[in-house]
Amino acid sequence: MTLVPIGLLPEQVDRIDGELRRPRDVLDGPGLCDPSTAEVLQPRRATAPDEVERAIAAAARAHRDGVWADLDVDGRSEWLERIAGELDGAGDDVAVAESIGSGVPVAVTRMFAGSLAGAFRGAIAQLRAIGVRTELPGPVRPVELLRLPWGPAAVLVPWNAPAAMAAGKVATALAAGCTVLLKPPEWAPLGCNLVADAIHRAGLPDGVFQMVHGGPATGAALTGDPRVKVVSYTGSLAAGRAIARAAAEHFTALQLELGGNNPAVVRADADVDATAAALASGMLKLNGQWCEAPGKVLVARARHDELGDALRDHLGRWRIGHHLDPDTEVGPLSHEAHRARLQQQVDALVTQGGDVLVAGDVPDLPGWFWAPRLVVGVEPERCVDEMFGPVASIHPVDDDETAVAAANDTPFGLAGYVFSTDLDAAQALGRRIRFGEVKINGTSVIDLTPTSTQSFWGLSGIGGHGNAEVFRFFTGSQIVGVDHTDVPI
């Protein structure tokens, strides 16, 4: 049995034009399951097409009428602070809902859930720092530089940490003046419903924030509609391509974070045990369901076997268990289809000559458990696609030049890692790896600096991370002023 009574779980509820309704439709296939026991908890619901249309129309109307876009900095800030206050006490409930949706241990989801109110207060800080109006010198009188919201924004979040990501994106879009249409992931919608509950309690004007449910059909309806002026999506490459194709028709502004197989270069002078500990930590964050996890390890040939043994040892030290057990360090994967897809990817590498080294023991439970593992013996150029689980491939390289070439031999460019005791050499090597963020001797989730920014290179997407950059993404610039009257051209 699940550790959470089914009756205590949040419901999937649409928020459309100020009204709360249960989605009428149900998605085909399995329902929402307890990932540790495979017990069915709820059906996966979907908003009916006519209701999605009603939500888009309401967002467009609210934007056109200016009930949100026309508010000044203080006005928006007051509303956002009200939402933050509603979220201050929601952390424990959100943590359980997120753990159920992703399989990530509740001890970890509790940390993410504790950041929700902070996301809205951080958006207020960005709004106040950047502002909506700046005066510039002009030929006759000061010229106004205005930062105006593009219009209705569709926000689509992934299932690995949906509530935290939704809070960050929604808060920033609202701070920028956009009306927002949120679609939670069909495999993990419950945490987002609790965030939406808090926003609803804050009492925003009708049409300013709305949430609809469903899978690709709902996403396509949102992202392909010309009334939606900006789309922020995090998820798979296939879905990102579909969104980009639909958006091209209307030149919709896009932010797409699509992942990638992230390289980790281990130089000959690296501290092998410390490197193995850091790589294991990076591989197992969110049960390996993390777009910036190290996935392709390129290690100096002389240290290959030593690192493989050490990494397998460190992976085996992590406690695998039920996602709601407070002592669990690694939980099950999110859902059965994801586990099957991950296993198929590893099996394909085995057919290409790979050997699989499994680390750790899974509990005697019928859920979607999948022990951490390493793949050795495969050429690095065959390990291109992201696997999105607790697995990495290890490849020997002859020198730094070969490592850099192998790291850059990819269509992706999200995150990279370098391990070395020579920090100057590591920094120099890191600058040559064409990825949006390169960390040295660590694999933390936290940004390197509060003002950090990174672009999504290649097939890793469009746009990037960075609080100020994301705020600006939801806005366009307008310049207004008295023109020159005494120039010849």
C-alpha positions in Angstrom: 0.0 0.0 0.0 1.0 3.6 -0.6 2.2 5.6 2.4 -0.3 8.4 1.5 -4.1 7.8 1.6 -5.5 8.4 -1.9 -8.2 10.7 -0.5 -5.5 13.1 0.8 -4.0 13.6 -2.7 -4.8 16.8 -4.5 -7.2 16.7 -7.4 -6.5 17.6 -11.0 -8.5 20.8 -11.5 -8.6 23.3 -14.4 -8.5 27.0 -13.6 -10.2 28.8 -16.5 -11.4 32.4 -16.4 -11.7 32.4 -12.6 -13.6 29.1 -12.5 -12.4 25.7 -11.1 -13.6 22.6 -12.9 -12.4 19.0 -13.1 -11.1 18.2 -16.6 -13.8 16.3 -18.5 -11.5 14.0 -20.5 -9.2 11.1 -19.4 -5.9 10.3 -21.2 -5.4 6.8 -22.7 -3.0 4.4 -21.1 -2.1 4.0 -17.4 -3.2 6.4 -14.8 -1.1 8.2 -12.2 0.6 5.5 -10.1 2.5 5.3 -6.9 6.0 4.9 -8.4 7.2 2.7 -5.6 4.3 0.3 -5.6 2.7 0.6 -9.0 -0.7 1.3 -7.3 -3.1 3.3 -9.4 -3.9 6.6 -7.6 -5.9 8.7 -10.1 -6.7 8.8 -13.8 -4.6 11.2 -15.9 -7.0 13.9 -16.8 -7.1 16.2 -19.9 -8.9 19.5 -20.5 -11.5 19.2 -23.3 -10.6 21.1 -26.5 -13.5 23.6 -26.0 -12.2 24.4 -22.5 -8.7 24.9 -23.7 -10.1 27.4 -26.3 -12.0 29.2 -23.5 -8.8 29.5 -21.5 -6.8 31.0 -24.4 -9.7 33.4 -25.2 -9.7 34.5 -21.5 -6.0 35.1 -21.4 -6.1 37.1 -24.7 -9.0 39.2 -23.3 -7.3 39.9 -20.0 -4.2 41.0 -21.9 -6.1 43.1 -24.3 -8.1 44.8 -21.5 -4.9 45.6 -19.6 -6.1 44.3 -16.3 -2.6 43.0 -15.6 -0.2 44.4 -18.3 -1.2 48.0 -17.3 -0.4 47.6 -13.6 2.7 49.4 -12.4 5.6 47.8 -10.6 4.0 48.3 -7.2 0.7 46.9 -8.4 2.2 43.7 -9.8 4.5 43.3 -6.8 1.6 43.4 -4.3 -0.2 40.6 -6.1 3.0 38.5 -6.4 3.7 39.0 -2.7 0.1 37.8 -1.9 0.8 34.6 -3.9 4.1 34.1 -2.1 2.3 34.4 1.2 -0.2 31.7 0.1 2.7 29.4 -0.8 4.6 30.0 2.5 2.8 27.1 4.2 2.3 24.8 1.2 5.8 23.1 1.2 5.0 19.8 2.9 1.9 19.0 0.8 3.7 20.0 -2.4 6.7 17.9 -1.5 4.6 14.7 -1.2 2.7 15.4 -4.4 6.0 16.0 -6.3 7.6 12.9 -4.8 4.6 10.8 -6.0 4.8 12.3 -9.5 8.5 11.9 -10.1 9.7 9.2 -7.7 12.2 11.6 -6.3 12.8 11.1 -2.5 10.5 13.3 -0.4 13.6 14.6 1.4 14.7 16.1 -1.9 11.3 17.3 -3.1 10.9 19.1 0.3 13.9 21.2 -0.5 12.4 22.2 -3.9 9.0 22.8 -2.4 10.5 25.2 0.1 11.6 27.4 -2.7 8.2 28.2 -4.2 7.4 31.4 -2.3 11.0 32.5 -2.9 10.4 32.2 -6.7 7.7 34.8 -6.5 9.7 37.1 -4.2 12.6 36.7 -6.5 10.4 37.7 -9.5 9.4 40.8 -7.5 13.1 41.7 -7.1 13.7 41.3 -10.8 10.7 43.4 -11.6 11.9 46.2 -9.3 15.5 46.0 -10.6 14.7 46.0 -14.3 11.5 48.0 -14.1 9.0 48.7 -16.9 10.2 52.2 -17.9 13.6 53.8 -18.2 14.4 57.4 -19.3 17.2 57.8 -21.9 18.7 61.0 -23.3 16.8 62.3 -26.3 17.2 65.0 -29.0 14.4 67.2 -27.5 13.4 65.7 -24.2 14.1 62.3 -22.4 13.1 59.3 -24.5 11.2 56.4 -22.8 12.4 52.8 -23.0 9.5 50.6 -22.1 9.6 46.9 -21.4 6.2 45.6 -22.4 4.8 42.0 -22.0 4.6 40.2 -25.3 1.1 38.9 -24.4 -0.4 35.6 -23.2 2.3 33.2 -22.3 2.1 29.4 -22.4 4.2 27.7 -19.7 4.8 23.9 -20.1 6.9 22.2 -17.4 8.5 18.7 -17.2 7.7 15.9 -14.8 11.0 15.8 -12.9 10.5 18.9 -10.8 7.3 20.5 -12.1 6.0 22.6 -9.2 9.3 24.4 -8.6 9.8 25.0 -12.3 6.2 26.1 -12.7 6.5 28.5 -9.8 9.7 30.1 -11.3 8.4 30.5 -14.8 4.9 31.6 -13.8 6.2 34.1 -11.3 8.6 35.6 -13.9 6.0 35.8 -16.6 3.5 37.5 -14.3 6.1 39.9 -13.1 6.8 40.8 -16.7 3.1 41.6 -17.2 2.0 38.5 -19.2 -1.2 36.6 -18.6 -0.2 33.0 -18.1 -1.5 29.6 -19.3 0.2 26.8 -17.4 0.1 23.1 -18.5 1.5 20.7 -15.9 3.0 17.4 -17.1 0.5 14.6 -17.7 2.6 12.2 -15.6 3.0 14.5 -12.6 0.3 17.2 -12.4 -0.4 17.2 -8.6 2.2 19.5 -7.3 1.3 22.1 -10.0 -2.3 21.9 -8.8 -1.2 22.9 -5.3 0.7 25.8 -6.7 -2.3 26.8 -8.8 -4.5 26.5 -5.6 -2.3 29.1 -3.9 -2.5 31.5 -6.9 -6.3 31.1 -7.0 -6.5 31.9 -3.3 -4.6 35.1 -4.0 -7.6 36.3 -6.1 -5.9 37.5 -9.3 -8.3 39.1 -11.9 -10.0 36.5 -14.1 -8.0 35.4 -17.1 -4.6 36.5 -15.7 -3.5 33.0 -14.5 -5.0 29.8 -15.8 -4.1 26.1 -15.9 -5.2 23.3 -18.2 -4.3 19.6 -18.2 -3.4 16.9 -20.8 -0.8 15.6 -23.0 0.6 16.5 -26.4 -2.8 17.6 -27.8 -3.3 20.2 -25.1 0.3 21.4 -25.5 -0.2 21.7 -29.3 -3.4 23.7 -28.8 -1.6 26.2 -26.6 1.6 26.5 -28.5 0.1 26.7 -32.0 -2.5 29.4 -31.2 -1.7 32.8 -32.6 -3.2 34.5 -29.5 -0.4 32.9 -27.4 2.6 35.3 -28.0 5.3 33.6 -25.9 6.0 29.9 -25.0 8.4 28.6 -22.3 8.9 24.9 -22.5 11.2 22.4 -20.7 11.2 18.8 -21.9 12.1 16.5 -24.7 13.7 17.3 -28.0 10.8 15.8 -30.0 8.3 18.0 -28.3 10.5 21.0 -28.6 10.8 20.5 -32.3 7.0 20.3 -32.6 6.6 23.5 -30.6 9.2 25.3 -32.8 7.4 24.2 -36.0 4.1 25.4 -34.7 5.5 28.7 -33.4 7.3 29.5 -36.6 3.9 30.1 -38.3 3.3 33.1 -36.0 6.9 34.0 -35.0 6.0 33.2 -31.4 8.8 34.1 -28.9 10.3 30.8 -27.6 12.4 29.6 -24.7 13.0 25.9 -25.1 15.2 23.8 -22.7 15.6 20.4 -24.3 18.4 18.6 -22.4 21.3 16.7 -23.9 24.0 14.1 -23.0 26.3 16.1 -20.8 30.1 15.3 -20.9 32.4 15.2 -17.9 36.1 15.4 -18.7 38.4 13.8 -16.0 42.0 14.8 -16.5 44.9 12.5 -15.6 45.7 14.6 -12.5 42.2 14.4 -11.0 41.5 13.2 -7.5 39.8 10.0 -8.5 37.8 9.4 -5.3 36.6 12.9 -5.0 35.7 12.9 -8.7 33.8 9.6 -8.3 31.8 11.0 -5.4 30.9 14.2 -7.4 29.9 12.2 -10.5 27.8 9.8 -8.4 26.0 12.8 -6.8 25.4 14.3 -10.2 24.1 11.1 -11.7 21.7 10.4 -8.9 20.2 13.9 -8.4 16.4 13.6 -8.9 17.0 9.8 -9.4 19.1 10.7 -12.5 16.0 12.5 -14.0 17.9 15.8 -14.4 18.7 17.5 -17.7 22.2 18.6 -16.5 23.3 15.3 -15.1 26.7 14.1 -16.3 26.1 11.4 -18.8 29.3 10.8 -20.9 32.5 10.5 -18.8 35.7 11.1 -20.8 38.6 10.0 -18.6 42.4 9.9 -19.1 43.1 6.4 -20.3 45.5 5.6 -17.4 42.7 6.4 -14.8 39.8 4.7 -16.6 39.6 1.4 -14.7 40.4 3.2 -11.4 37.6 5.7 -11.9 35.1 3.1 -13.0 35.7 1.1 -9.9 35.5 4.1 -7.6 32.4 5.4 -9.3 30.6 2.1 -9.1 31.5 2.0 -5.4 30.1 5.4 -4.7 26.9 4.7 -6.6 26.4 1.6 -4.6 26.5 3.6 -1.3 23.3 5.5 -2.0 20.2 4.1 -0.3 17.5 3.1 -2.8 14.0 2.9 -1.3 10.4 4.0 -1.3 10.1 7.6 -2.4 8.2 8.7 0.8 10.7 7.1 3.2 12.6 10.0 4.7 15.8 8.0 4.7 15.7 7.2 1.0 18.4 8.8 -1.1 17.4 7.4 -4.5 13.8 6.5 -5.4 12.1 4.8 -8.3 11.8 6.3 -11.8 8.7 8.4 -12.5 6.6 6.0 -14.5 6.7 2.6 -16.1 7.0 3.9 -19.7 10.1 5.9 -18.8 11.8 2.9 -17.2 11.1 0.8 -20.2 12.5 3.5 -22.6 15.6 3.9 -20.4 16.2 0.1 -20.4 15.9 0.1 -24.2 18.5 2.7 -24.6 21.0 0.8 -22.4 20.2 -2.5 -24.3 21.0 -0.7 -27.5 24.4 0.3 -26.2 25.0 -3.4 -25.2 24.3 -4.5 -28.8 27.1 -2.0 -29.8 29.7 -3.7 -27.6 28.9 -2.1 -24.2 29.2 -3.8 -20.9 26.8 -2.8 -18.0 28.0 -2.5 -14.5 25.1 -2.3 -12.0 25.6 -0.6 -8.6 23.3 -0.9 -5.6 20.3 -3.1 -4.7 16.7 -2.1 -5.3 14.0 -2.8 -2.7 11.6 -5.6 -2.9 8.7 -3.4 -4.1 6.7 -3.7 -7.3 7.3 -0.1 -8.5 9.5 1.5 -11.1 12.9 0.9 -9.5 16.0 0.8 -11.7 19.4 0.5 -10.0 22.2 2.9 -11.0 24.6 1.6 -13.7 27.6 2.4 -15.8 28.1 1.4 -19.5 31.7 0.8 -20.6 33.3 -0.4 -23.8 31.3 1.8 -26.2 32.8 4.4 -28.5 31.9 7.9 -27.3 30.5 8.9 -30.7 27.8 6.3 -30.2 26.6 7.9 -26.9 24.8 10.9 -28.1 21.3 11.0 -26.9 20.3 11.9 -23.3 19.2 8.9 -21.2 17.6 10.8 -18.3 18.2 8.3 -15.6 20.8 7.1 -13.1 23.3 5.9 -15.8 26.4 7.1 -17.5 28.9 5.8 -20.0 32.7 5.9 -19.4 35.2 6.3 -22.2 39.1 6.4 -22.1 40.8 9.2 -23.9 44.4 9.7 -24.7 44.8 13.4 -23.8 43.0 16.7 -23.2 42.8 17.4 -26.9 41.0 14.1 -27.5 38.7 14.8 -24.6 37.7 18.2 -25.8 37.0 16.9 -29.3 34.9 14.1 -27.9 33.0 16.4 -25.6 32.2 18.8 -28.5 31.3 16.0 -30.9 27.6 16.4 -30.1 24.6 18.3 -31.4 23.8 19.3 -27.8 25.3 21.9 -25.5 23.6 22.3 -22.2 26.1 21.5 -19.4 29.6 20.1 -19.0 32.0 19.2 -16.3 35.8 19.1 -15.8 37.7 17.4 -13.0 41.3 18.2 -12.2 43.6 19.3 -9.3 45.0 22.0 -11.6 42.3 24.6 -11.5 44.0 26.9 -14.1 44.2 24.0 -16.6 40.7 22.9 -15.8 39.4 26.5 -16.3 41.2 26.7 -19.6 39.8 23.3 -20.8 36.3 24.3 -19.6 36.4 27.4 -21.9 36.9 25.1 -24.9 33.9 23.0 -24.2 30.9 24.5 -26.1 28.2 24.2 -23.5 26.1 26.7 -21.7 27.5 25.9 -18.3 30.7 24.2 -17.4 31.4 23.3 -13.7 34.8 22.3 -12.3 35.1 19.6 -9.7 31.4 19.6 -8.8 27.9 18.7 -10.0 25.6 20.8 -7.9 22.2 22.0 -9.0 22.9 25.5 -7.7 24.1 28.2 -10.1 27.8 29.1 -9.9 26.9 32.7 -9.0 23.6 34.6 -8.3 23.9 36.5 -11.6 24.8 33.3 -13.5 23.4 32.9 -17.1 23.7 30.1 -19.6 22.5 29.7 -23.2 21.1 26.5 -24.6 23.5 25.6 -27.4 22.6 23.5 -30.4 19.8 21.0 -29.9 19.7 21.8 -26.2 17.2 24.5 -27.1 16.5 28.2 -27.6 17.2 30.9 -25.1 18.8 30.2 -21.8 18.9 30.4 -18.0 19.5 33.5 -15.9 16.9 35.4 -13.8 17.3 38.8 -15.6 17.4 37.1 -19.1 14.3 35.1 -18.4 12.4 38.2 -17.2 13.4 40.0 -20.4 12.4 37.0 -22.4 8.7 37.6 -21.5 8.9 41.2 -22.6 9.6 43.3 -25.8 11.2 46.7 -25.9 9.5 49.8 -27.1 11.1 53.2 -27.5 9.0 56.4 -27.4 10.1 60.0 -27.7 10.1 63.3 -29.6 12.0 62.9 -32.9 14.9 65.0 -34.3 13.6 68.1 -36.1 16.9 69.5 -37.4 18.6 66.7 -39.2 19.1 66.4 -43.0 18.1 62.8 -43.3 
